Amino acid sequence: MRIRDAAGGGFRAGAVLFLIALAACGFAQEQMSSQQGGASTGGVYAPVHDAEHRPITAGGFVERGPVAFKDVSVVSGLAAWRNEGGTPAKAYIVESLGNGVALLDYDNDGWLDIYLVNGMTYDAMSGKAPAPHAALFHNNHDGTFTNVAAQAGVTNDRWGVGVAVGDYDNDGWPDLYVTNVGKNRLYHNNHDGTFNDMAEKAGVALGTWSTGPTFGDYDGDGRLDLFVPGYTQYDFANPPAVGSNSVVSNNCKYRGVSVFCGPRGLRGEHDHLFRNNGDGTFTDVSAKAGVADAPGYYGLVSLFVDLNDDGRPDLLVADDSTPNYLYRNKGDGTFEDLSFESGYAVNRDGRETASMGIAVGDYQNNGRLDILNTTFSDDYKVLYQNNGDLDFTDVSYDAGIATPTIPFLSWGDGFIDYDNDGWKDIFIASGHVYPQVDQHDWGTSMAERPLLFRNIHGQKFELVPPVKGTGLADVILARGAAFGDLFNDGKIDVVINNLDAPPTLLRNVSEDRHHWVEFKLIGGAKSPHDAIGAVVFLSAGSMKQRGDVLSGGSFASSNDPRVHFGLGDAMTVDSVEIRWPSGVREKISVPNVDRIYTVEEGKGVTASFCARCTVGKEAAVK
Amino acid sequence: MKRKTGRKIIMSLSMNIRFSNLFRTMGMLWLPVVLILLFVTMPVAFAQSAEDEVTPQVQELYAQAKAAQDRGDNATAIQKYRAMLKLAPHLAPAYNNLGMLYFNQRDYPHAAQVLEQGLKLNPDMPTASAMLGFSYAEMGENEKAEPLLEAAVRANPNDDNAQMALARTLIHLKRYDEATPYLKSHLDKDPKDTQAWYLLGKTYLQLSEDALGRINEIDPNSVTAHIVAGEIDESMKNYDGALVEYKKAIDMAPKQPGGHDHMGNVFWETGKWESAQTEFKAELANDPNNCTARWKLANAMLEANALAQDALTELNRAVEQCPTLMQARVDRARALVKLNKQDEALPDLLLAEKDSPNEPSIHFLLANVYRAQGKAADAQRELRTYGRLQREASESVAAQASDAISIKSNAH
């Protein structure tokens, strides 16, 4: 608009605005500056390229080096299945989120199976094509898997998002809660290889955009409760686009380029806490418990986890482009919001981040769980060190995590001891949301390679170089990632649910230089049967480690429920103490290493399993 | 005898006139009508003819009008006064009373008509004149209202209502310069009158607009004209248009201070940190004393994750030049914290906190500093304050966004 264009008429309105704007100044403008103009929450960084001028997210490979993971997606049979999410153009945010993955032993045969959530296509929504199905890959015990989702009745056939595993009715068989853009599913395990959807009957179907759920016994009654975060309000008939009614402002640019709108500018969806009534039904106690998310932040992932070691699970919610939540369990059925006070709401710069995934692990072996949140590109991934008493410090830069992770847009993450040296390492799965990034030199890419950081004695992390042809050199559109010992060989493998592509199964092929031990826990009468919420403290050699049985986390995923410990140079286990959800503390003896032990509350070790042992397979200790 | 009675009536007319409270917001005026003054100033000749007209019938009508007024029946009172004036057409006070009744009923045309008639009979009645001025103002007849209101204010400079009415009338007549002194005088007496502040603000805005419009009239292709056009575009978030105008201004006068500053500001607002730095550096080459540009240069460096030490150099200079520029102090503290020099950051943060106690980022930084100093309790206190302020801000933004979406969704 120019003065000369109108004889003062147009100038008049503009002059008023200009003069009013002149009067506005101060911190608000400064704080907002990094959030305008379509930059990410972290701002804008100079692009990083490898020697062949590829963005580092899709390059930076080395010819030689230690090989940690091998891609066995094809030979395993997983590559026969494909994830779908809208159209490749990603015109709307709902198409970009992708899906989670769960590891569970659904048939209780001692081998982990894999559940992969799927998205949806518009053709399927309009009835022109069949709906993309979720997959339930049964572990055949020989390195291969078979998709039995149809027979099991868990294909979902809705626009899926995430999944959490939990035995909500304590019958000894793991159930699945699958979240959707729309009604969710509570798949009850029928013990015979099939499931029934009980969500409506149980009162947990909702019908909004639900994301990464978590099971946990927040009220200590021995029954698993359920928390479901909400993302944004979404109307398929009126999707958010420039000029539409469902977008407050035009948050539809990234670095000056038009992209899909949101989540900023969209109305947020609230979170839900469902208390288990013990009779197959749940009651929504969100508001009463103080976790309803009144402002409507964009919740993506949640995790019940005891962060202050008072025996009660606290609650983490990773929010996209809004402050994260950390709720302290007060023990009276309510939670206290300590998000800002704890330091978890924002990063060390006081900025809210686009948090996509949560990993927890005691990386310093000091008995306290630390947190790693994945975030958007042009922003570092945040490592929150637990100082005790629900006080956290962002040590990302000091720990060596920050700089290498800045170009990556990351999702699923986990603390895993990939080399069994007794120190928990970090694995991060990444992939962008804007296809437009491949047309610009911004130092990032749509498909990205995973990141593995090796823990150097709890002081720092070192990036493990991606050797060409190995799993770390896979350039994929990763979303959910789940971690577990799929081959019962004591090494933690990774399953990644890629957007618009087959999944990736990375088998851990690191050298056998250290011993290990795993525990499958079974709760007693006053604990959840699957022992979610149990904490295991293990001492071996000079190290004392901690492992927790959790449900949810990563990006909308659920990990191996067994607790894994690498033993480093130790040849034996000195002591194991289990803090059961009921409050009971139990010490057990572990006669051998390189085993998977089943421990029942109050009964000690009741079974052990050694996949590589020459003397039988299933061997009872007693 | 008759004359004496008439005078009595006239006197009692004046003494029984109700002082109506005509206060209203946004135009309602407090109008104490002291009609007794009318009779003090009444010419003898007029009083004589008016007295002649005060017959017993007129007296009776007056009594009835008064009684009707006492019971709040203004319609009847008006009727009675009209009947009186048919019988006593020279009774000026009666016109004034009737005029006031009409005014109270907001029947300004009738009020004006009646008051005009009264003033024709006796022009020397300042209160009636003021009321007529108010009536004209209410009817939008500003040209007629202005001289009368001005006279009222001259006669009684402490009459706030007359002052405000005159100010509004002058605004309507686009005589803004003349209106502002009256508004300011009113606000001196009643500084909490938000409506008056609103009028004053709008008046200043209009004066500014007129002044800026003159720039265009003088030379639409001048550097100043391009700058102003750019600023207007920028205020409407038309950043592309603003950049075009600023570029033209810079091309015409590359060494003139201001051009690069404006351009840099657009880049700064849109998060284009590298370009913002380039422009602010160019501005500082033209005007090394522009401490705001220097602060923004450093801020852009911090946002672009450049070396904190480099940003600190600029911030030290900015604070030296402009010690009261709190944003520079906060960013200096931010840079010092990044450099792990938390102790050095504390004085700036404490100053900034005094200046802006409700700015969340200051408390966040203070928490960081106290933590580094081992003052856990102080750090926690600051984090709690930070948390409270952030929650309040978030709730406010969320509520606003929700309202906006609701309005948009319901719009047709």
Interface residues (C-beta under 8 A of the other chain):
Chain A: M1 R2 I3 R4 G8 F11 R12 G14 A15 V16 L17 F18 L19 I20 A21 L22 G26 F27 Q29 E30 Q31 S33 S34 Q35 Q36 G37 G38 A39 G43 V44 Y45 N245 S246 V248 G256 G265 R267 G268 A294 P295 G296 Y297 T322 P323 L338 S339 F340 E341 G343 A345 V346 R348 D349 G350 D391 T393
Chain B: L205 S208 E209 L212 G213 I215 N216 P220 A225 V228 A229 E231 I232 D233 E234 S235 M236 N238 G241 E245 W268 E269 T270 G271 K272 W273 E274 N299 E303 A304 N305 Q327 V330 D331 R334 S356 E359 P360 S361 I362 F364 L365 N368 R371 Q380 L383 R384 Y386 G387 Q390 R391 S394 E395 A398 A401 S402 A404 I405 K408 S409 A411
